[in-house]
Amino acid sequence: MKDQQVRDKFIELRAQGWSFDRISQEIGVSKPVLISWVRQYKIEINNLKALGLDALCEKFALSRQKRLELLGKLLERVKKEALDRDLSTIPTNKVIELVVKLSDAVKEEGPQVRFQKEEIRTLEDTLKTLNSGRVIATWEG
């Protein structure tokens, strides 16, 4: 029973990336035996390592979600502060920069206007269309 516990401990430590020297000192088994165990228990070590990596990935994903939530809250606070501020103390060149940046942002958010002409089938239709000035406007947004 004790032998199996030692092997299980070896598998656990090796999956965590411990060196043979360190494991040997920890569980009292020689390095040559540990090297033979690596071959023997390769699948178990790799599976345990994969589970550990999966747990780390899950932990990271949760941390990322928390960070995004925090960033969202901070962004809301900064936007509120910007709206509440008196902008009279900002130098003129900075105000102009802000106007340009905000104008560009508004343009990017606005709808894209694309004009299309009706399909023209004959020269006669072309002349009629040009004379009438019919144009169809479509909005994409």
PyMOL commands that set and color helices and strands:
alter all, ss='L'
color gray80, all
select helices_A, chain A and resi 2-15+20-27+31-40+42-84+87-89+92-109+123-132
alter helices_A, ss='H'
color red, helices_A
select strands_A, chain A and resi 112-116+136-140
alter strands_A, ss='S'
color yellow, strands_A
deselect
rebuild
show_as cartoon
